[in-house]
Amino acid sequence: MQQQLRLGSLLLFAVSALGAAPRPDILAPSVTQSPVPSVLSHAMPTSQDAEARIKRLKRSFECLDVGSDGMFVCSMKDGMLGSLVRKRIEPVITSTGTLTLRSVYRDRDWIYHDHVVVRIGDVELRTASLPASSPDVSRREIRQSGRDSRGRSRDDYVSERLSYRGDSDNGILQAIAQAGAAPVSMQLAGGPRLYEKKLSEDEKRLFVEAVELAALLRARRSAQP
């Protein structure tokens, strides 16, 4: 019972943090904001409530087990089945509640991006630029041979993945989660070519759910003896 009350108190703190006002240097008043949906109803949540919510939120993501101690990493699910193309920014959540912004570009040609630019309404944010030597930068060329299950030849492709840890995302994760109805667009920049797209409402919702899931996981970890 004491552990449930402790977890409930931590969840209340986590949810209040989710709904906290964003830093003024991240979001201007012109950006329409809506609060992140609350984990709580009117009653203080129990550990069972929290676990049920964690389980439901995890279903929105592709979660892969890491090791044999119940550790996992969650990221966005891939889109069209069989497509090699991936061009997006995404939240990455670990079982300890760590939340990281990651940019992904996978296609047939390199763009060599080293940072992300996000526009929320009239506000522009950009991540730190990551050097090619950074361990958070992965650039690979994938060569395939043979044919797939439908008899089609397999295409070679390139993959660029950059992780913006800590403050290097410049608050972009939280800003997207609090964007509400404001339009959000992203740009993979820094190389000889750019890639730009507008985030869908489903993508924006996943940022909201990622922030909530990470807060719940951190609260659960803090409540453990």
Secondary structure by P-SEA (a helix, b strand, c coil): caaaaaaaaaaaaaaaaaacccccccccccbbbbccccccccccccaaaaaaaaaaaaaacccccccccccccccccccccccccccbbbbbbcccbbbbbbbbbbccccccccbbbbbcccbbbbccccccccccbbbbbbbbcccccccbbbbbbbbbbbbbccccccaaaaaaaaccccbbbbbbccccbbbbbbbcaaaaaaaaaaaaaaaaaaaaaaacc
